[in-house]
């Protein structure tokens, strides 16, 4: 593919962002579907200025990653749907003739990742979510959409978890605790939404304390120490690659009206040295 003056630009804003797989995936799909566009990563300090640059440079669309998703919600011109309005967190932006429309595709990605497992969950199961940041909001909303109502939300700083409890009042029954809460030992499902493990060394909890039939999910898109250790203990453990591919799938659809082939995307990424 040749880049010309007519080539459209898409990008991702984050900090850090150099580890992102988004440029690899989207550039592959541009070529696969014959779209004259390029996708690049920008490590930024100020998301407000970054979004202003989208207008100034006529960038057609962008993704937002940590730590800017909640701030991006405040700086887009409008949101594209009621789900994003409730979440107050934006990870995908479409530039429509100078108007920035914000969307959240993270929760859709989590639904796709966890849908098959959710079918085996009951109201009596103990579902534990670690973390209370922007990703946790999307995971909680995904659980709500999947019909899972009872959640233990554990975080290093309880007041952030309490804010999410209040946000989801009437939708989820959330109990708040610290990351070392004893309820972890009773978890039927444990979902890590923290960044612990992205360094490929750290563990948010010790998997050995979990029940042997527990389901372990880490939203980080490679096999973190949590996923690896849990797998060794014969626990059902999955990483966030499926969530990553699905959130990109929905972003691509917003930008281009095309539903890209997910198996092709997964095959592209699974061979990378993550």
MOWO-V356551 format. One record per run of one state. SS is the DSSP state (alpha for helix, beta for strand, coil for the rest). FROM is the first residue (numbers start at 1). LEN is the number of residues. If there is no record, write none. Layout:
[[SS;FROM;LEN] [SS;FROM;LEN]]
This chain:
[[coil;1;7] [beta;8;7] [coil;15;7] [alpha;22;11] [coil;33;4] [beta;37;7] [coil;44;3] [alpha;47;10] [coil;57;4] [beta;61;4] [coil;65;4] [alpha;69;7] [coil;76;2] [beta;78;2] [coil;80;2] [alpha;82;6] [coil;88;4] [beta;92;5] [coil;97;2] [beta;99;5] [coil;104;2] [alpha;106;13] [coil;119;8] [beta;127;4] [coil;131;3] [alpha;134;12] [coil;146;4] [beta;150;5] [coil;155;3] [alpha;158;10] [coil;168;5] [beta;173;5] [coil;178;4] [alpha;182;5] [coil;187;2] [beta;189;4] [coil;193;14] [alpha;207;3] [coil;210;5] [beta;215;4] [coil;219;6] [alpha;225;8] [coil;233;3] [beta;236;3] [coil;239;2] [alpha;241;16] [coil;257;5] [alpha;262;9] [coil;271;4]]
